[in-house]
Amino acid sequence: MAGVNPYIEPAKFEPSKTPYKITFLPMKKVIEVDPAKVPYGRTGLPGSILDIGMAYHLEIDHACGGVCACSTCHVIVSKGLEHCNEPNDDEQDMLDDARGLTIESRLACQCVPNGKGDIEVTIPGWNRNLVKE
């Protein structure tokens, strides 16, 4: 499957069974996630912030195609981080190279909300892909 690295073992998590909201900042875009429609595409882990964001045409840079091989999809989960899967070692290694790292930093391709609460995600300015082809 395109966009999924077969050599990276995804973190263990329980996918959402109930709808929840993701608010993307600074654009203030609120997305109501329907778990029945996940995965939306083939970018990042199924149901990841990147998978959901790309389905709704949000510009989140992801140079490696969402396979946890870079840090360009670095986002900050400013609210609801406890409602997301834990980062695995590969994600933590990639985050070491991320610009503007915070304790709420995650890779959008690897961070999967569990639906137990709403989350708020900030896409840093340098990670918004503003180029249209």
N, C-alpha and C positions, 0 to 999 in steps of 0.2 A: 504494500500500500504506500503510495507516494506521501511524503511528508512525515513518515514515521521511521525512525531509525531502529532497525531490528537489533542493534547491539546495545541499546540503552534500555535497561529494565525500568518500566514506569513505576513510580512510587505506588504503594498500595493505598487505595482509597475506595470509598463507597460512593458510586455515582449518585447523583440527585434523583429522587423520585418525585419531588414536589417542585413546582415553579418557584423561581426566585428572581430578584432583580440585580443587575449589575449597572452601576452608574460609572460612566467613563468621563474623567476630567482631563483637561479643562473644558472640553466641548459640552459638558453637562448632558451627555446622551445617556438616557436610561433605556436599558434593554430588559424586557421581561423574557426570561429564558424558560422555554417549554422543554422539559427533559425528554419528552417523546420525540423531539426533533433533533436531539443530539446523537451523533456528531453532525455538525452542519457541513463540514467539508473535510479536507484532508490536510489541514495545516496545524501541526502540533498534536498533542495528545487529544483524543476525543473529549469534547466538552471543555477544553482548556480556554483560558481567557483569549488566546490568539484565535482559536477555532471560532469562538462566538463573535469576537470583534471583527474578524475578516468576513464572516457571514453577513454582518450588518454594515459592511463597507467602511469600517474605521481604519484609518491609516496607522498601522503598527508595523514598523520596520521589522523584518525577519530574514536577514541575509542568508541564513543556512536553510531556509525553507521550513523551519519549525522542528528541527531534529535535535535540538540541544547541542549544537556544535559551535555556537557563538553566543554573544550576549546582546545582540542588537534588539531583541524584543523585551528588554528590561523594562518592567513596569513597577509601580509602587502600589501595593494593596493597602490603602490608607484606612479602610474600615472593613471588618469582616475577615481578616486574615485567618482567624480561627476556624472559618468555614471552608478552608481550602486544604488540599492534600499537603503533606509535608514535602519539602524539597529533598530530592535524593542527592547522592554524592556528586553525580555528574552535573546537576544543576548548580550546586554550590560551587563546584570548580569553575564553571562558566561565569557565575556571578562575581567571582574574584576579579574578573576582567571588566566588569561593568562600570560605566561612568556614573558618578553620583549615587553610589551604593548607600542604602539605608537599611535599618532592621526590618522594614516592611518590603524590601525589594524581592521580586520574583521574576522568573522568565515567563512571559505570557504563554509560551508554547508548552510549558510544563505545569503551570498552576491551574488546577482543576477545582472549581467550587463544588461543594457537596450538597448545596441547596438547603442547608439548615438555617440559612440566614442570608440577607442581602449583603452585597459587597460594593465597595467603592474603589475604583482603580484610576490612578493617575498615570497618564502616558507622558513621560518627560518630553520636552520640546525636541530634543535631539533624536528621539525614537519615533517621531511622527514622520512618515514617509510622505512628503508633499509633492513628489514627482509623479505626474500622471503620464502614462505612455499611450 
